[in-house]
Amino acid sequence: MSNGGIIGPVQNPIIQPNSTVTSFTASGTFSARSGQTTVDYLVVAGGGAGGLSGPLSYESGGGGAGGLRTETSFPISSSIQYPITVGGGGSASNGSPSIFSTITSTGGGFGGPNGTACGNTGSPGGSGGGGGQGGATPPVAGGTGNTPPVSPPQGNPGGTSTQPSNTGGGGGSSSAGGGGNPSLKTGGSGTDVTSIFGVAPQPYYIANSPTAGPSAPGIFAGGGGGAIGGSGGPGGGGNAGTSTGNPGTANTGGGGGGISTPPPSAANGAGGSGIVLIKQPAGTFAPGVWSLSEAYNYKKAGNWTS
């Protein structure tokens, strides 16, 4: 076909007048619409579980939030199908990773158990689990966050336990877990993504459960609260409990809450599962060689794409 001396098939501009957001709450496959060259993404891993109760009646740390990674204008190809992995929350362990393309977010760290026979340090992860307490042995560190390291960081460390009845909260994607005195056992805060994916409400924002920290649709990956009585961080972190730790909210990556009752009656809070959001921005896209007439018309109208 003749197109003004340019050799190659003519593929005129593709107009996508509206942005679209695809939400994955379970593993699947993403295919971009025709002409799309970039996307904005949110990849949140599963949250870590709150710590297990040990043989002594002391307290366990909150679970760390799942790692959270987000970026705008990430290059993609509309000819490739991208596998999506959505990580599950930990039940007595770290959470599982979530994956999109080359982006992996690491599961949240398991909260530190109580009892001197168990060891008390929170586990490392996307965000670290809070330190548990075992008798009068201070201090007990929270797990490191952003493990393995990425830039920007995917999470923060869990809080340090300093005395009985004062465990560490799990780390959140925006701040570290609390620790240091009995009033600071809260889970770390999650990340507000409404500037990228739109103000709440949106169908893909998850309402926090009544047993999690402050309700915060549009905020993801809050840390779990440390026992006794620590609240989960905004973004789905589970509150600590007495005989049962509260779970992180599903599909937020929130960490599970710690507990303060020894077994056999105690049950730690499970971490919340993760989520992947992919936004395809509106725009005019040139997937191939434009005809000269179309290039002229778009340039004249001020719609020329870069």
N, C-alpha and C positions, 0 to 999 in steps of 0.2 A: 504494500500500500504506500502511495506517495504521501509524505508528511513534511514537505518543504525541504527535502534533501537529507533529513535525518533517517538513518537506517535503523529499522527495528519496528516491532509492533506498537501501534498506538494504544495507549491505555490512559484515557482521560481521567481527570481528577475525580476522586471519590469524596463526597461530602457526607460527613457523619455529624448531624446537627446536635446530637445530644450525647452526653457522657453516659456510660453504663457501668454498673458495679456488679461483679459476679462474686457471690459469697460461697465459700466452701466450709461446711461444718463436718464434712467427712472427706476422705481421700477421693480424688477423681482426676479429670483431665481438663485443661484449659486450652481453648483455641481462640485466637484473636480474630476480630472481624476483618473483612477485606480492607487492605490499605493501612491498617493500624501499625504504627512503628514503635510506639512507646506505651507503657502503662504505668500507673501508680499502684504500689502494692503495700499490703500489710500481711506479715507472716508471724503468727503467734504460736509458740509451742505449748505443749501441755504443762500444767503446773505441777510442782512437786507436792507430795503428801506431807501433812503435818507429822511430827515425830511420834514414834511409838511410845507407849507407856512402859517403863521398866519396872523392876521389882520393888522400887521404893515409891512412896507416894509423893514424888516431886514431879516437876512439870516438863513437858516437851515443847520444842520450838515449832514455829509455824513453817509451813512449806514455802519455798521460793516460787515466784511467778515464772511461767514459761518465758523464754527469751522472746523479745519483740523486736522485729526489724521492719522498717518502712522506708520507702524511697519514692520520689516522683521522677517521671520521665525515664524510666528504666527501659532500655532498648529490647525489643522483642521482634519476632518474625511472624507474620500472619500465615506462613506456610508450615509452621511447626506446631505440633500438639505437645503441650507441656504437662507432664505428670505432676499432680498435686498430692502431697502427703500432709494430713492433719494429725498432729500428735495427740495421743491420749494422756489424761492426767495420771499421775502415779497413785497407786493404792497403798503401798508400803515401800515407796521407792521414788526416784526422780521421775519427772514427766518425760514424755517421748518427744522427739524433734518434729517440727513442721518444715516442709520443703516446697519451694517454688523455683524452678529453673536452677540457677546457681546459688540461690539464697537458702541457707539453712539456719533456722532458729533452734537453739538448744533447749531441752526440757528443763524445768525448774528443779532446784535442789531439794532433796528430802530434808525435812526438819530434824534437828538433833533430838535423839531420844533422851529420856531421863534414866536415872539409875547408874550407879558407878560401874556396874558390870557391863554396860552397853557401850560406853563412850558417848560423848555428848555433842561433838562438833557437828554443825549443820553441813550438809553436803554441797559441793559446788555445782553450778549449773548456769542456765541462762540468767536467772537470779538465784542467789544462794539461800539455802534453808537457814532458819534461825537456830541459834545455839540452845541446846537443852540444858536441864539442870539435874545434877546428881549429888544430893547432900550439900555440904557447905564448900564445895570445891570451885572457887571463882578464879578467873573468869573463864567462860566457855565460848569460843568464837563461833560466829556464824560462818556459813560457807561462802566462798568467793563467788561473785557474780561475773557476768560477761566471760564465761568459760565454755569453750575456747574463745579467746579474744577476737572481736570484730570491731570495725569502726564504721559508723558511730556505735557505742556500746549497746548491747542487747539487754542489759539488766544490771542489777546492783547487788551488793553483798547482803547476807542476812544479818540480823542484829545479834549482839553479844549478850549472853546470859551472865549476870554478875552475882546473883545470890539466889537462894531458894525463893520460890514464888515469883521469880523475875526472869523468865526466859526471853529469847530473842524472837522478834517477828521475822517472817520471811521477807527477803528482798523483793522489791517491785521494779518494774521497768523504768520508772522515773526517779525512785529514791530508795535508799537502803532501808532494811527493816529496823524497827525500833528496839531499844534495849538500854539498860543503864539505871533504871529505877522502875518501881512497879507500875507507874502510869505510862510508861513508854514501851509497851510490848506490841504495838500495832504493826501490821504488815506495811511494807513500803507501797507507795502510790503507783498506780498504773499510768499509762500514757493516753492522753486525749488526742484522738485522730480526727476530730470533727473538722479541722481546718482543711483536711485532704478529702475526706469522704462525705462531708456535709453535716449540718447541724442535726441534732436529734429532734424528733425521732426519725429513724431510718429502719427499714425492715431487716437490715443485716446487723443492727446494733442489738446487743444482748442485754436485757434487763437483769440487774443483779438479783440474786435470791435474797429472801428476807433474813437468811442466816449468814450472809456475807457482809462485807463492809458497806459504806455508804453507797446507795444506789447511784449508778453513774453510767447510763447508756452512752456509748461512744468512747468510753475509757476501757482499756484492756490491760491485762497482766498486772494485777495487784497482788501483793504478798499476803500469805496467811498470818493470822494473829497468833502470838505466843501465849501459852497458858501461864498464870491463870487469868482469864478474862480479856486477853488482847483482842482487839477488833481487826478484821481483815482490812487491807488497803483498798481504796477505791479502784475499781476495775476487776471485781470478782473474787478478791481474797476472802477465804472463809474465816469466820470468827472462831476463836478458841472455845472449847467446851469443857464440861466437867467429866462426864463419863463418855461422851462422844464428841470428837472434834467435828466442826462443820466443814463440809466440802467447799472447795472453790467452785464458782459458778461455771457450768458447762459452756464451752466455746468462748471463754474469755482468757484462758490460760492462768486463771487465778490459783494461788497456792492454797492448800488445805490448812485448816486450823489445828493447833496443838491441843493436848488434853492434860488433865491433872489427876486422874484416877488410875491406880495401878490395875493390871489385868487380874482376873479374866474378863471383867465387865467392860473394860475400856476399849474404844475403837477410835483410831486416829481419823482425821478428815482427809479424804482423797483430794487430789488436785483436780482442777477443772480442765477439760479438754481444750485444745487450741482452735484456731480459726485462720483462714486465709481469705483476704479480700483483694480483688484485682479490679481496678478502675481503668476503663478505656476512655480517655478524654475525647471531647468533641473536637472537630477540626476538619480541615480539607487536606486530603492526603494524595500524594502523587506516587502510585505504586510502580510506574514505569515511565515510558517516553510519552510526553504529552504531544498532541498535535499543536502546530504553531498557532492555529486559530484559537484554540482553547487557552494556550498560554497567554496570548494577547488579551483575550477577554477577561481572564482572571486578574492579570496585572492591571488592566484598565479599571476594573471594579475594586481594586484594593484588596483582593482575596488571595493574592499570590502566597503560596506556602513556602516556608523555608526548608 
